[in-house]
Amino acid sequence: MPGPDDLVAGAPAWVDLTTTDLDGAVDFYASVFGWTADRSDDERYGGYTTFLLDGQRVAGAGRRSEDDPAPPHWTVYLLTWNAAATSERIAEAGGTVLFEPIDIPDMGVMGLAIDATGAVVGYWQPGGLPGFGVYDETGSATRFELAASDFDAAERFYAHAFHWDVEHGEGGPRYAVYRHAGRTFARILDAAELLGAELPPTWNVGFQVDDVEATVARAVAAGGTLVVPPWDVPDGRRAGLTDPSGAYFVVASPTTVAPPTSVTSDAEAETTSAPEATG
């Protein structure tokens, strides 16, 4: 369970789902991960729902607004101690702030932007709500990866906007890892050759599961679609899915060994594996 030492600036602090079917999402993720839903009665938040795992916060979900052209998707929010200053750095780094940070009473301050590669990224200044109540455990978020169309621009952007100091991997497509105190928090993948016309730059979220195949079966039975069949990576096993509304996510087995210098990324697997539409 996260503690004060886990509040690392620039690290993922929250994820939420933008969906066209909030009721369907609640049912689907309950079936797949065992989540329960805490729905807000405050009309200002449009029925925003917090997903809970054994009473601990794991993710959020909200309805897509009518003027939002984006398809259903998961958004990653990076932690900042000063959302206003982060907004300024985002603009300086070539990003676009979509709206001025919003103060959510008793919770924190939320911002949303498009990074220098075209990927949507959120940022969160903790207040009464630090962020995740649990992560890196079964049923919670565990893996955060930016598939970037311009690796160098992505690295410069996150270094300036979120103070990332990354380590570079070797072999295969270039990738960079944001670590703090020996712990991996997020990755940037050079996906220029992997991204097609239908796969724009994007942040991918992975959720930890004990059994990838069993989780895939539950997801398909609940109306999801298998996009990338299970594949092996040096530190475990993965699969790519979409929920019934079309939002893409990854399921990942617990890390079994320390990752070597070369890894198979989620985006690489998504574009190199033969897609299998099931469900």
Solvent accessible surface area in square Angstrom, and as a share of the most:
residue,aa,sasa,rsa
1,M,150,0.67
2,P,36,0.23
3,G,30,0.29
4,P,120,0.75
5,D,136,0.71
6,D,34,0.18
7,L,60,0.30
8,V,12,0.07
9,A,40,0.31
10,G,1,0.01
11,A,2,0.02
12,P,14,0.09
13,A,6,0.05
14,W,21,0.08
15,V,0,0.00
16,D,13,0.07
17,L,1,0.01
18,T,27,0.15
19,T,0,0.00
20,T,79,0.46
21,D,73,0.38
22,L,4,0.02
23,D,77,0.40
24,G,24,0.23
25,A,4,0.03
26,V,21,0.12
27,D,96,0.50
28,F,4,0.02
29,Y,0,0.00
30,A,41,0.32
31,S,59,0.38
32,V,2,0.01
33,F,18,0.08
34,G,47,0.46
35,W,5,0.02
36,T,85,0.49
37,A,38,0.29
38,D,81,0.42
39,R,99,0.36
40,S,39,0.25
41,D,141,0.73
42,D,45,0.23
43,E,164,0.74
44,R,165,0.60
45,Y,66,0.25
46,G,45,0.43
47,G,20,0.19
48,Y,59,0.22
49,T,0,0.00
50,T,26,0.15
51,F,1,0.00
52,L,37,0.18
53,L,28,0.14
54,D,140,0.72
55,G,56,0.54
56,Q,61,0.27
57,R,65,0.24
58,V,0,0.00
59,A,0,0.00
60,G,0,0.00
61,A,0,0.00
62,G,14,0.14
63,R,136,0.50
64,R,81,0.30
65,S,63,0.40
66,E,186,0.84
67,D,126,0.65
68,D,42,0.22
69,P,131,0.83
70,A,34,0.26
71,P,94,0.59
72,P,17,0.11
73,H,48,0.22
74,W,14,0.05
75,T,6,0.04
76,V,0,0.00
77,Y,14,0.05
78,L,0,0.00
79,L,4,0.02
80,T,7,0.04
81,W,140,0.49
82,N,78,0.40
83,A,1,0.01
84,A,64,0.49
85,A,28,0.22
86,T,0,0.00
87,S,8,0.05
88,E,115,0.51
89,R,50,0.18
90,I,0,0.00
91,A,64,0.49
92,E,120,0.54
93,A,24,0.19
94,G,54,0.52
95,G,12,0.11
96,T,75,0.44
97,V,38,0.22
98,L,79,0.39
99,F,67,0.28
100,E,129,0.58
101,P,32,0.20
102,I,80,0.41
103,D,104,0.54
104,I,24,0.12
105,P,65,0.41
106,D,134,0.69
107,M,64,0.29
108,G,7,0.07
109,V,27,0.16
110,M,42,0.19
111,G,0,0.00
112,L,37,0.19
113,A,0,0.00
114,I,56,0.28
115,D,5,0.02
116,A,39,0.30
117,T,16,0.09
118,G,43,0.42
119,A,0,0.00
120,V,57,0.33
121,V,0,0.00
122,G,0,0.00
123,Y,0,0.00
124,W,16,0.06
125,Q,52,0.23
126,P,25,0.16
127,G,48,0.46
128,G,63,0.61
129,L,28,0.14
130,P,50,0.32
131,G,3,0.03
132,F,14,0.06
133,G,7,0.06
134,V,8,0.04
135,Y,28,0.10
136,D,56,0.29
137,E,73,0.33
138,T,61,0.36
139,G,4,0.04
140,S,0,0.00
141,A,0,0.00
142,T,35,0.20
143,R,20,0.07
144,F,15,0.06
145,E,2,0.01
146,L,0,0.00
147,A,1,0.01
148,A,0,0.00
149,S,46,0.30
150,D,68,0.35
151,F,5,0.02
152,D,63,0.33
153,A,13,0.10
154,A,0,0.00
155,E,42,0.19
156,R,158,0.58
157,F,0,0.00
158,Y,1,0.00
159,A,43,0.33
160,H,81,0.36
161,A,0,0.00
162,F,4,0.02
163,H,119,0.53
164,W,10,0.03
165,D,118,0.61
166,V,25,0.15
167,E,88,0.40
168,H,110,0.49
169,G,21,0.21
170,E,116,0.52
171,G,49,0.47
172,G,68,0.65
173,P,39,0.25
174,R,119,0.43
175,Y,15,0.06
176,A,0,0.00
177,V,3,0.02
178,Y,15,0.06
179,R,74,0.27
180,H,92,0.41
181,A,101,0.78
182,G,73,0.70
183,R,82,0.30
184,T,49,0.28
185,F,20,0.08
186,A,1,0.01
187,R,17,0.06
188,I,0,0.00
189,L,4,0.02
190,D,26,0.14
191,A,0,0.00
192,A,57,0.45
193,E,171,0.77
194,L,32,0.16
195,L,30,0.15
196,G,45,0.44
197,A,115,0.89
198,E,169,0.76
199,L,34,0.17
200,P,83,0.52
201,P,27,0.17
202,T,39,0.23
203,W,10,0.04
204,N,9,0.05
205,V,1,0.01
206,G,0,0.00
207,F,0,0.00
208,Q,21,0.10
209,V,4,0.03
210,D,106,0.55
211,D,73,0.38
212,V,5,0.03
213,E,79,0.36
214,A,40,0.31
215,T,1,0.01
216,V,13,0.08
217,A,61,0.48
218,R,104,0.38
219,A,0,0.00
220,V,32,0.18
221,A,93,0.72
222,A,36,0.28
223,G,38,0.36
224,G,0,0.00
225,T,39,0.22
226,L,12,0.06
227,V,36,0.21
228,V,1,0.01
229,P,34,0.22
230,P,35,0.22
231,W,27,0.10
232,D,99,0.51
233,V,15,0.09
234,P,56,0.35
235,D,7,0.04
236,G,15,0.14
237,R,74,0.27
238,R,8,0.03
239,A,0,0.00
240,G,0,0.00
241,L,0,0.00
242,T,24,0.14
243,D,5,0.03
244,P,74,0.46
245,S,30,0.20
246,G,42,0.40
247,A,0,0.00
248,Y,40,0.15
249,F,0,0.00
250,V,0,0.00
251,V,0,0.00
252,A,2,0.01
253,S,19,0.12
254,P,49,0.31
255,T,90,0.52
256,T,99,0.57
257,V,84,0.49
258,A,87,0.68
259,P,45,0.28
260,P,68,0.43
261,T,83,0.48
262,S,49,0.32
263,V,23,0.13
264,T,46,0.26
265,S,3,0.02
266,D,1,0.00
267,A,1,0.00
268,E,37,0.16
269,A,3,0.02
270,E,27,0.12
271,T,53,0.31
272,T,93,0.54
273,S,31,0.20
274,A,83,0.64
275,P,104,0.65
276,E,83,0.37
277,A,96,0.74
278,T,46,0.27
279,G,84,0.80
